[in-house]
Amino acid sequence: MRKVIERIDAPLPQSVLMQRKLTSLFGDIDLPVRKVFVCSPYAGCVKENVHNARMYSRFVFLCGCMPITPHLMYPRFLEDKDPKERDAGIQMGLILLDFCNEIWVFRQRISNGMRREIAFAEAHGILLRYFSDTCQEVIKRGRG
Protein backbone atom coordinates (compact mmCIF):
# COMPACT_ATOMS: atom_id res chain seq x y z
CA MET A 1 0.00 0.00 0.00
CA ARG A 2 2.82 2.43 0.87
CA LYS A 3 4.38 1.96 -2.61
CA VAL A 4 1.05 2.75 -4.22
CA ILE A 5 0.72 5.94 -2.15
CA GLU A 6 4.25 7.03 -3.10
CA ARG A 7 3.35 6.74 -6.80
CA ILE A 8 0.34 9.03 -6.43
CA ASP A 9 1.26 12.57 -7.39
CA ALA A 10 -0.57 14.27 -4.52
CA PRO A 11 0.68 16.17 -1.48
CA LEU A 12 1.12 14.08 1.64
CA PRO A 13 -0.65 15.05 4.87
CA GLN A 14 1.43 17.25 7.17
CA SER A 15 1.54 14.52 9.83
CA VAL A 16 3.19 12.12 7.38
CA LEU A 17 5.68 14.76 6.23
CA MET A 18 6.54 15.64 9.83
CA GLN A 19 7.01 11.96 10.72
CA ARG A 20 9.37 11.55 7.75
CA LYS A 21 11.37 14.64 8.74
CA LEU A 22 11.71 13.47 12.34
CA THR A 23 12.65 9.94 11.25
CA SER A 24 15.32 11.32 8.91
CA LEU A 25 16.72 13.49 11.73
CA PHE A 26 16.54 11.09 14.66
CA GLY A 27 16.04 7.64 13.18
CA ASP A 28 13.08 5.41 13.92
CA ILE A 29 12.60 6.39 17.57
CA ASP A 30 9.57 7.12 19.72
CA LEU A 31 8.61 10.76 19.60
CA PRO A 32 8.35 12.73 22.84
CA VAL A 33 4.95 12.27 24.42
CA ARG A 34 5.17 14.24 27.68
CA LYS A 35 4.24 17.83 26.98
CA VAL A 36 6.17 20.33 29.10
CA PHE A 37 5.19 23.99 29.35
CA VAL A 38 8.31 26.18 29.50
CA CYS A 39 7.79 29.00 32.01
CA SER A 40 10.47 31.70 31.89
CA PRO A 41 10.57 35.51 31.67
CA TYR A 42 9.91 37.31 28.40
CA ALA A 43 9.57 41.01 29.25
CA GLY A 44 12.56 43.07 30.36
CA CYS A 45 15.69 42.15 28.45
CA VAL A 46 13.75 40.51 25.60
CA LYS A 47 16.76 39.46 23.51
CA GLU A 48 18.38 37.65 26.46
CA ASN A 49 15.07 36.18 27.62
CA VAL A 50 14.26 34.82 24.15
CA HIS A 51 17.74 33.27 23.96
CA ASN A 52 17.20 31.67 27.37
CA ALA A 53 13.70 30.41 26.44
CA ARG A 54 15.18 28.73 23.36
CA MET A 55 17.89 27.14 25.53
CA TYR A 56 15.30 25.93 28.08
CA SER A 57 13.11 24.54 25.28
CA ARG A 58 16.07 22.60 23.91
CA PHE A 59 16.80 21.28 27.39
CA VAL A 60 13.19 20.03 27.65
CA PHE A 61 13.52 18.37 24.25
CA LEU A 62 16.83 16.73 25.19
CA CYS A 63 15.09 15.37 28.30
CA GLY A 64 12.78 13.45 25.95
CA CYS A 65 9.75 15.73 26.26
CA MET A 66 7.91 18.06 23.90
CA PRO A 67 8.47 21.72 24.87
CA ILE A 68 5.52 24.10 24.69
CA THR A 69 6.92 27.66 24.77
CA PRO A 70 4.22 30.22 23.91
CA HIS A 71 6.46 33.23 24.54
CA LEU A 72 8.62 32.14 21.60
CA MET A 73 5.55 32.05 19.34
CA TYR A 74 2.98 34.71 20.26
CA PRO A 75 5.32 37.75 20.42
CA ARG A 76 6.05 37.14 16.72
CA PHE A 77 2.61 38.54 15.86
CA LEU A 78 1.25 40.11 19.07
CA GLU A 79 2.40 43.47 20.44
CA ASP A 80 3.79 42.81 23.92
CA LYS A 81 3.57 46.50 24.86
CA ASP A 82 -0.19 46.54 24.24
CA PRO A 83 -1.78 45.27 27.49
CA LYS A 84 -4.78 43.75 25.66
CA GLU A 85 -2.58 41.82 23.23
CA ARG A 86 -0.18 40.76 25.99
CA ASP A 87 -3.13 39.49 28.03
CA ALA A 88 -4.51 37.66 24.97
CA GLY A 89 -1.12 35.98 24.48
CA ILE A 90 -1.03 34.90 28.11
CA GLN A 91 -4.61 33.58 27.89
CA MET A 92 -3.75 31.54 24.78
CA GLY A 93 -0.66 30.27 26.61
CA LEU A 94 -2.86 29.12 29.50
CA ILE A 95 -5.01 27.16 27.06
CA LEU A 96 -1.85 25.41 25.85
CA LEU A 97 -0.74 24.87 29.45
CA ASP A 98 -4.00 23.01 30.10
CA PHE A 99 -2.85 20.38 27.55
CA CYS A 100 0.54 19.90 29.23
CA ASN A 101 1.62 17.19 31.66
CA GLU A 102 4.09 19.43 33.49
CA ILE A 103 5.26 23.02 33.80
CA TRP A 104 8.98 23.66 34.21
CA VAL A 105 9.74 27.04 35.77
CA PHE A 106 13.17 28.48 34.95
CA ARG A 107 15.04 31.28 36.74
CA GLN A 108 14.80 32.68 40.24
CA ARG A 109 12.93 35.86 39.26
CA ILE A 110 9.25 35.17 38.70
CA SER A 111 7.52 37.70 36.41
CA ASN A 112 3.81 38.59 36.59
CA GLY A 113 3.08 36.47 33.50
CA MET A 114 4.93 33.54 35.05
CA ARG A 115 2.92 33.96 38.29
CA ARG A 116 -0.31 33.58 36.32
CA GLU A 117 1.00 30.42 34.62
CA ILE A 118 2.15 28.94 37.94
CA ALA A 119 -1.18 29.75 39.64
CA PHE A 120 -3.05 28.14 36.72
CA ALA A 121 -0.91 25.01 36.95
CA GLU A 122 -1.42 24.76 40.71
CA ALA A 123 -5.19 25.21 40.35
CA HIS A 124 -5.34 22.49 37.70
CA GLY A 125 -3.05 20.00 39.47
CA ILE A 126 -0.29 20.17 36.86
CA LEU A 127 3.12 19.01 38.07
CA LEU A 128 5.44 21.97 38.76
CA ARG A 129 9.21 21.63 38.49
CA TYR A 130 11.59 24.48 39.24
CA PHE A 131 15.00 24.84 37.59
CA SER A 132 17.91 27.24 37.96
CA ASP A 133 19.30 29.35 35.11
CA THR A 134 21.66 26.45 34.37
CA CYS A 135 18.82 23.87 34.15
CA GLN A 136 19.53 22.27 37.52
CA GLU A 137 16.32 21.06 39.18
CA VAL A 138 15.63 22.88 42.45
CA ILE A 139 12.07 21.94 43.49
CA LYS A 140 9.43 19.47 42.31
CA ARG A 141 5.83 19.64 43.53
CA GLY A 142 2.31 18.83 42.41
CA ARG A 143 0.87 15.72 40.88
CA GLY A 144 3.02 13.27 38.93
Rosetta constraint file for C-alpha pairs under 8 A:
AtomPair CA 1 CA 5 HARMONIC 6.36 0.50
AtomPair CA 2 CA 6 HARMONIC 6.25 0.50
AtomPair CA 3 CA 7 HARMONIC 6.44 0.50
AtomPair CA 4 CA 8 HARMONIC 6.70 0.50
AtomPair CA 12 CA 16 HARMONIC 6.40 0.50
AtomPair CA 12 CA 17 HARMONIC 6.50 0.50
AtomPair CA 13 CA 17 HARMONIC 6.49 0.50
AtomPair CA 14 CA 18 HARMONIC 5.98 0.50
AtomPair CA 15 CA 19 HARMONIC 6.11 0.50
AtomPair CA 16 CA 20 HARMONIC 6.22 0.50
AtomPair CA 17 CA 21 HARMONIC 6.22 0.50
AtomPair CA 18 CA 22 HARMONIC 6.14 0.50
AtomPair CA 19 CA 23 HARMONIC 6.01 0.50
AtomPair CA 20 CA 24 HARMONIC 6.07 0.50
AtomPair CA 21 CA 25 HARMONIC 6.24 0.50
AtomPair CA 22 CA 26 HARMONIC 5.86 0.50
AtomPair CA 22 CA 27 HARMONIC 7.31 0.50
AtomPair CA 23 CA 27 HARMONIC 4.52 0.50
AtomPair CA 23 CA 28 HARMONIC 5.28 0.50
AtomPair CA 23 CA 29 HARMONIC 7.24 0.50
AtomPair CA 32 CA 61 HARMONIC 7.78 0.50
AtomPair CA 32 CA 64 HARMONIC 5.46 0.50
AtomPair CA 32 CA 65 HARMONIC 4.76 0.50
AtomPair CA 32 CA 66 HARMONIC 5.45 0.50
AtomPair CA 33 CA 65 HARMONIC 6.20 0.50
AtomPair CA 33 CA 66 HARMONIC 6.52 0.50
AtomPair CA 34 CA 64 HARMONIC 7.84 0.50
AtomPair CA 34 CA 65 HARMONIC 5.03 0.50
AtomPair CA 34 CA 66 HARMONIC 6.03 0.50
AtomPair CA 34 CA 100 HARMONIC 7.47 0.50
AtomPair CA 34 CA 101 HARMONIC 6.10 0.50
AtomPair CA 34 CA 102 HARMONIC 7.87 0.50
AtomPair CA 35 CA 65 HARMONIC 5.94 0.50
AtomPair CA 35 CA 66 HARMONIC 4.80 0.50
AtomPair CA 35 CA 67 HARMONIC 6.12 0.50
AtomPair CA 35 CA 68 HARMONIC 6.79 0.50
AtomPair CA 35 CA 99 HARMONIC 7.55 0.50
AtomPair CA 35 CA 100 HARMONIC 4.80 0.50
AtomPair CA 35 CA 101 HARMONIC 5.40 0.50
AtomPair CA 35 CA 102 HARMONIC 6.70 0.50
AtomPair CA 36 CA 60 HARMONIC 7.18 0.50
AtomPair CA 36 CA 65 HARMONIC 6.49 0.50
AtomPair CA 36 CA 66 HARMONIC 5.94 0.50
AtomPair CA 36 CA 67 HARMONIC 5.02 0.50
AtomPair CA 36 CA 68 HARMONIC 5.83 0.50
AtomPair CA 36 CA 100 HARMONIC 5.64 0.50
AtomPair CA 36 CA 101 HARMONIC 6.09 0.50
AtomPair CA 36 CA 102 HARMONIC 4.94 0.50
AtomPair CA 36 CA 103 HARMONIC 5.49 0.50
AtomPair CA 36 CA 104 HARMONIC 6.71 0.50
AtomPair CA 37 CA 67 HARMONIC 6.00 0.50
AtomPair CA 37 CA 68 HARMONIC 4.67 0.50
AtomPair CA 37 CA 69 HARMONIC 6.12 0.50
AtomPair CA 37 CA 96 HARMONIC 7.99 0.50
AtomPair CA 37 CA 97 HARMONIC 6.00 0.50
AtomPair CA 37 CA 100 HARMONIC 6.19 0.50
AtomPair CA 37 CA 102 HARMONIC 6.26 0.50
AtomPair CA 37 CA 103 HARMONIC 4.55 0.50
AtomPair CA 37 CA 104 HARMONIC 6.16 0.50
AtomPair CA 38 CA 53 HARMONIC 7.51 0.50
AtomPair CA 38 CA 56 HARMONIC 7.14 0.50
AtomPair CA 38 CA 57 HARMONIC 6.60 0.50
AtomPair CA 38 CA 67 HARMONIC 6.43 0.50
AtomPair CA 38 CA 68 HARMONIC 5.93 0.50
AtomPair CA 38 CA 69 HARMONIC 5.14 0.50
AtomPair CA 38 CA 103 HARMONIC 6.15 0.50
AtomPair CA 38 CA 104 HARMONIC 5.38 0.50
AtomPair CA 38 CA 105 HARMONIC 6.50 0.50
AtomPair CA 38 CA 106 HARMONIC 7.66 0.50
AtomPair CA 39 CA 69 HARMONIC 7.41 0.50
AtomPair CA 39 CA 103 HARMONIC 6.73 0.50
AtomPair CA 39 CA 104 HARMONIC 5.89 0.50
AtomPair CA 39 CA 105 HARMONIC 4.67 0.50
AtomPair CA 39 CA 106 HARMONIC 6.15 0.50
AtomPair CA 39 CA 114 HARMONIC 6.17 0.50
AtomPair CA 39 CA 117 HARMONIC 7.42 0.50
AtomPair CA 40 CA 49 HARMONIC 7.71 0.50
AtomPair CA 40 CA 53 HARMONIC 6.47 0.50
AtomPair CA 40 CA 105 HARMONIC 6.11 0.50
AtomPair CA 40 CA 106 HARMONIC 5.20 0.50
AtomPair CA 40 CA 107 HARMONIC 6.68 0.50
AtomPair CA 40 CA 110 HARMONIC 7.74 0.50
AtomPair CA 40 CA 114 HARMONIC 6.64 0.50
AtomPair CA 41 CA 49 HARMONIC 6.09 0.50
AtomPair CA 41 CA 53 HARMONIC 7.95 0.50
AtomPair CA 41 CA 107 HARMONIC 7.97 0.50
AtomPair CA 41 CA 109 HARMONIC 7.96 0.50
AtomPair CA 41 CA 110 HARMONIC 7.16 0.50
AtomPair CA 41 CA 111 HARMONIC 6.04 0.50
AtomPair CA 41 CA 113 HARMONIC 7.77 0.50
AtomPair CA 41 CA 114 HARMONIC 6.87 0.50
AtomPair CA 42 CA 46 HARMONIC 5.73 0.50
AtomPair CA 42 CA 49 HARMONIC 5.34 0.50
AtomPair CA 42 CA 50 HARMONIC 6.57 0.50
AtomPair CA 42 CA 71 HARMONIC 6.59 0.50
AtomPair CA 43 CA 49 HARMONIC 7.51 0.50
AtomPair CA 44 CA 49 HARMONIC 7.83 0.50
AtomPair CA 45 CA 49 HARMONIC 6.07 0.50
AtomPair CA 46 CA 50 HARMONIC 5.89 0.50
AtomPair CA 47 CA 51 HARMONIC 6.28 0.50
AtomPair CA 48 CA 52 HARMONIC 6.16 0.50
AtomPair CA 49 CA 53 HARMONIC 6.04 0.50
AtomPair CA 50 CA 54 HARMONIC 6.21 0.50
AtomPair CA 50 CA 71 HARMONIC 7.97 0.50
AtomPair CA 50 CA 72 HARMONIC 6.75 0.50
AtomPair CA 51 CA 55 HARMONIC 6.33 0.50
AtomPair CA 52 CA 56 HARMONIC 6.09 0.50
AtomPair CA 53 CA 57 HARMONIC 6.02 0.50
AtomPair CA 53 CA 69 HARMONIC 7.51 0.50
AtomPair CA 53 CA 72 HARMONIC 7.23 0.50
AtomPair CA 54 CA 58 HARMONIC 6.21 0.50
AtomPair CA 54 CA 72 HARMONIC 7.61 0.50
AtomPair CA 55 CA 59 HARMONIC 6.25 0.50
AtomPair CA 56 CA 60 HARMONIC 6.28 0.50
AtomPair CA 56 CA 106 HARMONIC 7.63 0.50
AtomPair CA 56 CA 135 HARMONIC 7.31 0.50
AtomPair CA 57 CA 61 HARMONIC 6.26 0.50
AtomPair CA 57 CA 67 HARMONIC 5.45 0.50
AtomPair CA 57 CA 68 HARMONIC 7.63 0.50
AtomPair CA 57 CA 69 HARMONIC 6.95 0.50
AtomPair CA 58 CA 62 HARMONIC 6.06 0.50
AtomPair CA 58 CA 67 HARMONIC 7.71 0.50
AtomPair CA 59 CA 63 HARMONIC 6.22 0.50
AtomPair CA 59 CA 135 HARMONIC 7.52 0.50
AtomPair CA 60 CA 64 HARMONIC 6.80 0.50
AtomPair CA 60 CA 65 HARMONIC 5.68 0.50
AtomPair CA 60 CA 66 HARMONIC 6.77 0.50
AtomPair CA 60 CA 67 HARMONIC 5.74 0.50
AtomPair CA 61 CA 65 HARMONIC 5.02 0.50
AtomPair CA 61 CA 66 HARMONIC 5.63 0.50
AtomPair CA 61 CA 67 HARMONIC 6.09 0.50
AtomPair CA 68 CA 96 HARMONIC 7.58 0.50
AtomPair CA 68 CA 97 HARMONIC 7.91 0.50
AtomPair CA 68 CA 100 HARMONIC 7.94 0.50
AtomPair CA 69 CA 73 HARMONIC 7.12 0.50
AtomPair CA 70 CA 74 HARMONIC 5.92 0.50
AtomPair CA 70 CA 89 HARMONIC 7.88 0.50
AtomPair CA 70 CA 93 HARMONIC 5.58 0.50
AtomPair CA 70 CA 96 HARMONIC 7.98 0.50
AtomPair CA 71 CA 75 HARMONIC 6.22 0.50
AtomPair CA 71 CA 93 HARMONIC 7.99 0.50
AtomPair CA 72 CA 76 HARMONIC 7.44 0.50
AtomPair CA 73 CA 77 HARMONIC 7.93 0.50
AtomPair CA 74 CA 78 HARMONIC 5.79 0.50
AtomPair CA 74 CA 89 HARMONIC 6.02 0.50
AtomPair CA 75 CA 79 HARMONIC 6.42 0.50
AtomPair CA 75 CA 80 HARMONIC 6.34 0.50
AtomPair CA 75 CA 89 HARMONIC 7.82 0.50
AtomPair CA 78 CA 85 HARMONIC 5.91 0.50
AtomPair CA 78 CA 86 HARMONIC 7.09 0.50
AtomPair CA 78 CA 89 HARMONIC 7.21 0.50
AtomPair CA 79 CA 85 HARMONIC 5.95 0.50
AtomPair CA 79 CA 86 HARMONIC 6.69 0.50
AtomPair CA 80 CA 85 HARMONIC 6.48 0.50
AtomPair CA 80 CA 86 HARMONIC 4.92 0.50
AtomPair CA 81 CA 85 HARMONIC 7.91 0.50
AtomPair CA 81 CA 86 HARMONIC 6.95 0.50
AtomPair CA 82 CA 86 HARMONIC 6.04 0.50
AtomPair CA 83 CA 87 HARMONIC 5.96 0.50
AtomPair CA 84 CA 88 HARMONIC 6.13 0.50
AtomPair CA 85 CA 89 HARMONIC 6.15 0.50
AtomPair CA 86 CA 90 HARMONIC 6.28 0.50
AtomPair CA 87 CA 91 HARMONIC 6.09 0.50
AtomPair CA 88 CA 92 HARMONIC 6.17 0.50
AtomPair CA 89 CA 93 HARMONIC 6.11 0.50
AtomPair CA 90 CA 94 HARMONIC 6.23 0.50
AtomPair CA 90 CA 113 HARMONIC 6.95 0.50
AtomPair CA 91 CA 95 HARMONIC 6.48 0.50
AtomPair CA 92 CA 96 HARMONIC 6.50 0.50
AtomPair CA 93 CA 97 HARMONIC 6.10 0.50
AtomPair CA 94 CA 98 HARMONIC 6.24 0.50
AtomPair CA 94 CA 117 HARMONIC 6.54 0.50
AtomPair CA 94 CA 120 HARMONIC 7.29 0.50
AtomPair CA 95 CA 99 HARMONIC 7.13 0.50
AtomPair CA 96 CA 100 HARMONIC 6.89 0.50
AtomPair CA 97 CA 103 HARMONIC 7.64 0.50
AtomPair CA 97 CA 117 HARMONIC 7.78 0.50
AtomPair CA 97 CA 121 HARMONIC 7.50 0.50
AtomPair CA 98 CA 121 HARMONIC 7.78 0.50
AtomPair CA 98 CA 124 HARMONIC 7.73 0.50
AtomPair CA 100 CA 126 HARMONIC 7.68 0.50
AtomPair CA 101 CA 126 HARMONIC 6.29 0.50
AtomPair CA 101 CA 127 HARMONIC 6.83 0.50
AtomPair CA 102 CA 126 HARMONIC 5.57 0.50
AtomPair CA 102 CA 127 HARMONIC 4.70 0.50
AtomPair CA 102 CA 128 HARMONIC 6.00 0.50
AtomPair CA 102 CA 129 HARMONIC 7.48 0.50
AtomPair CA 103 CA 118 HARMONIC 7.86 0.50
AtomPair CA 103 CA 121 HARMONIC 7.20 0.50
AtomPair CA 103 CA 126 HARMONIC 6.94 0.50
AtomPair CA 103 CA 127 HARMONIC 6.23 0.50
AtomPair CA 103 CA 128 HARMONIC 5.07 0.50
AtomPair CA 103 CA 129 HARMONIC 6.28 0.50
AtomPair CA 104 CA 128 HARMONIC 6.01 0.50
AtomPair CA 104 CA 129 HARMONIC 4.74 0.50
AtomPair CA 104 CA 130 HARMONIC 5.73 0.50
AtomPair CA 104 CA 131 HARMONIC 7.01 0.50
AtomPair CA 105 CA 128 HARMONIC 7.29 0.50
AtomPair CA 105 CA 129 HARMONIC 6.08 0.50
AtomPair CA 105 CA 130 HARMONIC 4.69 0.50
AtomPair CA 105 CA 131 HARMONIC 5.98 0.50
AtomPair CA 106 CA 130 HARMONIC 6.07 0.50
AtomPair CA 106 CA 131 HARMONIC 4.85 0.50
AtomPair CA 106 CA 132 HARMONIC 5.75 0.50
AtomPair CA 106 CA 133 HARMONIC 6.19 0.50
AtomPair CA 106 CA 135 HARMONIC 7.34 0.50
AtomPair CA 107 CA 131 HARMONIC 6.49 0.50
AtomPair CA 107 CA 132 HARMONIC 5.10 0.50
AtomPair CA 107 CA 133 HARMONIC 4.96 0.50
AtomPair CA 108 CA 132 HARMONIC 6.66 0.50
AtomPair CA 108 CA 133 HARMONIC 7.60 0.50
AtomPair CA 110 CA 114 HARMONIC 5.88 0.50
AtomPair CA 110 CA 115 HARMONIC 6.46 0.50
AtomPair CA 111 CA 115 HARMONIC 6.22 0.50
AtomPair CA 112 CA 116 HARMONIC 6.49 0.50
AtomPair CA 113 CA 117 HARMONIC 6.50 0.50
AtomPair CA 114 CA 118 HARMONIC 6.10 0.50
AtomPair CA 115 CA 119 HARMONIC 6.03 0.50
AtomPair CA 116 CA 120 HARMONIC 6.11 0.50
AtomPair CA 117 CA 121 HARMONIC 6.19 0.50
AtomPair CA 118 CA 122 HARMONIC 6.16 0.50
AtomPair CA 118 CA 128 HARMONIC 7.75 0.50
AtomPair CA 119 CA 123 HARMONIC 6.10 0.50
AtomPair CA 120 CA 124 HARMONIC 6.18 0.50
AtomPair CA 121 CA 125 HARMONIC 6.00 0.50
AtomPair CA 121 CA 126 HARMONIC 4.87 0.50
AtomPair CA 121 CA 127 HARMONIC 7.31 0.50
AtomPair CA 121 CA 128 HARMONIC 7.27 0.50
AtomPair CA 122 CA 126 HARMONIC 6.10 0.50
AtomPair CA 122 CA 127 HARMONIC 7.79 0.50
AtomPair CA 122 CA 128 HARMONIC 7.66 0.50
AtomPair CA 122 CA 142 HARMONIC 7.21 0.50
AtomPair CA 125 CA 142 HARMONIC 6.23 0.50
AtomPair CA 125 CA 143 HARMONIC 5.97 0.50
AtomPair CA 126 CA 142 HARMONIC 6.28 0.50
AtomPair CA 126 CA 143 HARMONIC 6.11 0.50
AtomPair CA 126 CA 144 HARMONIC 7.93 0.50
AtomPair CA 127 CA 140 HARMONIC 7.61 0.50
AtomPair CA 127 CA 141 HARMONIC 6.13 0.50
AtomPair CA 127 CA 142 HARMONIC 4.43 0.50
AtomPair CA 127 CA 143 HARMONIC 4.88 0.50
AtomPair CA 127 CA 144 HARMONIC 5.81 0.50
AtomPair CA 128 CA 140 HARMONIC 5.89 0.50
AtomPair CA 128 CA 141 HARMONIC 5.33 0.50
AtomPair CA 128 CA 142 HARMONIC 5.75 0.50
AtomPair CA 129 CA 137 HARMONIC 7.17 0.50
AtomPair CA 129 CA 138 HARMONIC 7.65 0.50
AtomPair CA 129 CA 139 HARMONIC 5.77 0.50
AtomPair CA 129 CA 140 HARMONIC 4.39 0.50
AtomPair CA 129 CA 141 HARMONIC 6.39 0.50
AtomPair CA 130 CA 137 HARMONIC 5.83 0.50
AtomPair CA 130 CA 138 HARMONIC 5.40 0.50
AtomPair CA 130 CA 139 HARMONIC 4.98 0.50
AtomPair CA 130 CA 140 HARMONIC 6.26 0.50
AtomPair CA 131 CA 135 HARMONIC 5.23 0.50
AtomPair CA 131 CA 136 HARMONIC 5.21 0.50
AtomPair CA 131 CA 137 HARMONIC 4.31 0.50
AtomPair CA 131 CA 138 HARMONIC 5.28 0.50
AtomPair CA 131 CA 139 HARMONIC 7.21 0.50
AtomPair CA 132 CA 136 HARMONIC 5.25 0.50
AtomPair CA 132 CA 137 HARMONIC 6.50 0.50
AtomPair CA 132 CA 138 HARMONIC 6.66 0.50
